Amino acid sequence: MSGWAAKRFWKETSVGEAEGGFQVLLDGRAVKTPAKSPLVVPSRALADAMAAEWDAQEEAVNPNTMPVTRMSNSAIDKVSVQHAAVADMLAAYGDSDLLCYRATEPRELVARQAEKWDPILDWAVDSLNVRLKPVAGVMHEAQDAHSVQILTDLVHGLSPFRLTAFHDLVSISGSLVLAFAVIHGRLDADAAWQLSRLDELWQEELWGKDDEAQEMVEKKGKDFALAAWFFAAIGGET
């Protein structure tokens, strides 16, 4: 059965064990992904979260209110079948990481970037054996090839479910290093999100917030936090 029927047709939502993990059951029948694959997730926490999303549906099923289910579908239908391509795309951020591109002025912003971002780059040296150098200005400068290769290998080593969450952490923040800091517990999601917005926050201090832009910022912040939760909820999957 397809998990994306237009109207609610079931009465009872539950979670059951399945080969390779856990699944959501609607009146005892297992949910499938849009591509008709079994929607089996690697942890009970993910399955429970999906079940809560399904149970919250009323007359019509609204995928926009089911972010954990959507991410799980993506992990199975998309990321698992193009794992290497997704990993390569994300690993490329290592050669142009947000934390490495520094302002040349004003002096106060230059100092703030160094104060907030340098400790995370230092953490990458100590914890990942990756040394990325800051660059003044916006012109690309290639990073150390050995460090980029280490980052590439780490990204390729992530399972499809973890890579799905990691994709959002990287693409939303613009930083591979911040994403690794989150999944390794160096930063919580909110701290990493705020660091990724350092330049924007500086502009807001000078000129105030734009209401329309703020709505998008809040959405991205929620998506970033969800990705961090999703990664952590996978638990001991290898």
C-alpha positions in Angstrom: 0.0 0.0 0.0 1.1 3.5 -0.6 1.8 5.7 2.5 0.5 8.8 0.7 -3.3 8.1 0.4 -5.2 11.3 0.2 -7.6 10.6 3.0 -7.2 8.8 6.3 -8.5 5.3 6.0 -7.2 3.7 9.2 -8.3 3.7 12.8 -5.3 2.4 14.7 -1.7 3.5 14.4 1.0 1.4 15.9 4.7 0.5 15.7 6.1 -3.0 15.0 9.5 -4.6 14.5 10.6 -5.4 11.0 13.6 -6.9 9.3 16.3 -4.3 9.7 14.4 -2.1 12.2 11.0 -0.8 12.9 7.9 0.2 10.9 4.6 2.0 11.3 1.5 -0.1 11.1 -1.9 1.3 10.1 -4.6 -1.1 11.2 -1.8 -3.7 11.2 -0.7 -3.0 7.7 2.9 -1.7 7.1 3.4 1.7 5.5 5.4 1.9 2.4 7.4 4.8 0.9 6.1 6.7 -2.2 8.4 4.3 -4.3 6.6 1.3 -2.7 9.6 0.2 -0.6 9.0 -0.9 3.0 9.2 2.1 5.3 11.5 0.6 7.8 13.6 2.8 10.0 16.7 1.9 12.1 15.4 2.9 15.5 12.3 2.8 17.7 12.6 6.5 18.3 12.2 7.3 14.6 9.3 4.9 14.3 7.5 6.3 17.3 7.9 9.8 15.9 6.5 8.7 12.5 3.6 6.9 14.2 2.8 10.1 16.1 2.7 12.0 12.7 0.4 9.5 11.1 -1.9 9.3 14.2 -2.2 13.1 14.1 -3.6 13.1 10.6 -7.3 13.7 10.5 -9.5 13.5 7.4 -6.8 14.3 4.8 -3.2 13.2 5.0 -0.9 16.2 4.8 2.8 15.3 4.2 3.8 18.8 5.1 2.9 18.0 8.7 5.0 14.8 8.7 8.7 15.8 8.5 10.1 12.6 10.1 8.2 10.5 7.7 9.3 12.6 4.7 13.0 12.4 5.8 12.7 8.6 6.2 11.1 8.3 2.8 14.0 10.3 1.4 16.6 8.1 3.1 15.1 5.0 1.5 13.9 6.2 -1.9 16.5 8.8 -2.7 19.7 8.8 -0.6 20.1 5.0 -0.4 20.1 4.7 -4.2 22.5 7.6 -4.9 24.5 7.5 -1.7 27.9 8.2 -3.4 26.6 11.2 -5.3 25.0 12.8 -2.3 28.1 12.2 -0.2 30.3 13.7 -2.9 28.1 16.8 -3.1 28.3 17.3 0.7 32.0 16.6 0.9 32.6 19.4 -1.6 31.6 21.9 1.1 34.9 21.0 2.9 36.8 22.9 0.2 34.6 26.0 0.6 33.3 25.9 4.2 31.4 28.8 5.5 33.7 29.1 8.5 36.7 29.7 6.3 35.4 32.8 4.5 36.1 35.8 6.5 35.2 39.5 6.2 37.9 42.0 5.5 36.0 44.8 7.2 34.6 46.2 9.5 37.1 45.4 12.2 34.4 44.4 14.7 32.9 41.8 12.3 36.4 40.4 11.5 37.0 40.0 15.3 33.7 38.4 15.9 34.2 35.8 13.2 37.6 34.9 14.6 36.2 34.7 18.1 33.2 32.5 17.2 34.5 30.4 14.3 38.2 29.8 15.1 37.4 27.5 18.1 35.3 25.3 15.9 38.0 25.0 13.3 40.4 24.2 16.1 38.0 21.5 17.3 38.1 20.0 13.8 41.9 19.8 14.0 41.8 18.0 17.4 38.8 15.8 16.8 38.7 15.1 13.1 42.4 15.6 12.2 41.2 18.2 9.7 42.9 21.5 9.3 41.1 24.2 7.3 42.5 27.6 6.9 40.5 30.9 7.1 40.6 33.0 3.9 40.1 36.8 3.9 37.5 37.8 1.3 35.2 35.7 -1.0 37.7 34.4 -3.5 38.1 30.6 -3.4 41.3 29.2 -2.1 41.8 25.4 -2.1 42.1 23.8 1.2 44.6 21.2 2.3 43.9 18.1 0.1 44.6 15.6 2.9 42.0 17.4 5.1 39.5 17.5 2.4 40.0 13.7 1.8 39.5 13.0 5.4 36.2 14.9 5.4 35.2 13.1 2.2 35.8 9.7 3.7 33.9 10.6 6.9 30.9 11.7 4.8 30.9 8.6 2.7 31.0 6.5 5.8 27.6 7.7 6.9 24.6 5.4 6.5 21.7 6.5 4.2 19.6 7.6 7.2 22.4 9.5 8.8 23.5 11.0 5.5 19.9 12.2 4.9 20.0 14.2 8.2 23.6 15.3 7.6 22.5 16.6 4.2 20.2 19.1 5.9 22.7 20.1 8.5 25.2 21.0 5.8 23.0 22.5 3.2 21.1 24.7 5.6 24.2 25.9 7.5 26.6 26.0 4.6 29.2 24.4 6.7 30.5 20.8 6.8 32.5 21.6 10.0 29.4 22.9 11.8 27.5 19.8 10.8 30.2 17.5 12.1 30.4 19.5 15.3 26.7 18.9 15.8 26.7 15.1 15.2 29.8 14.7 17.4 28.2 16.7 20.2 30.6 19.7 20.2 27.7 22.0 19.5 23.9 21.7 20.0 21.7 22.5 17.0 20.8 26.0 18.2 24.4 27.0 18.8 25.5 25.7 15.4 22.6 27.5 13.7 23.4 30.8 15.3 27.1 30.4 14.3 26.0 29.8 10.7 24.1 33.0 10.8 26.8 35.1 12.3 27.0 37.5 9.4 23.2 37.8 9.1 23.0 38.5 12.8 25.6 41.3 12.4 23.5 42.9 9.7 20.4 42.6 11.9 22.1 44.4 14.7 23.0 47.2 12.4 19.8 47.5 10.3 17.1 45.5 12.2 15.2 42.4 11.1 13.3 42.0 7.9 9.9 40.4 8.8 9.6 38.4 5.6 13.2 37.2 5.8 12.7 36.3 9.4 9.9 33.9 8.6 12.3 32.0 6.3 15.0 32.1 8.9 12.7 30.5 11.5 11.7 27.8 9.1 15.3 27.0 8.3 16.2 27.0 12.0 13.4 24.4 12.7 14.5 22.3 9.8 18.1 22.4 11.1 17.0 21.4 14.6 14.9 18.5 13.1 17.9 17.2 11.2 20.0 17.2 14.3 17.2 15.4 16.2 16.8 12.9 13.4 20.5 12.1 13.3 20.6 11.6 17.1 17.4 9.5 17.1 19.0 6.9 14.8 21.0 5.8 17.8 23.5 2.9 17.4 23.0 2.2 13.7 26.3 1.5 12.0 
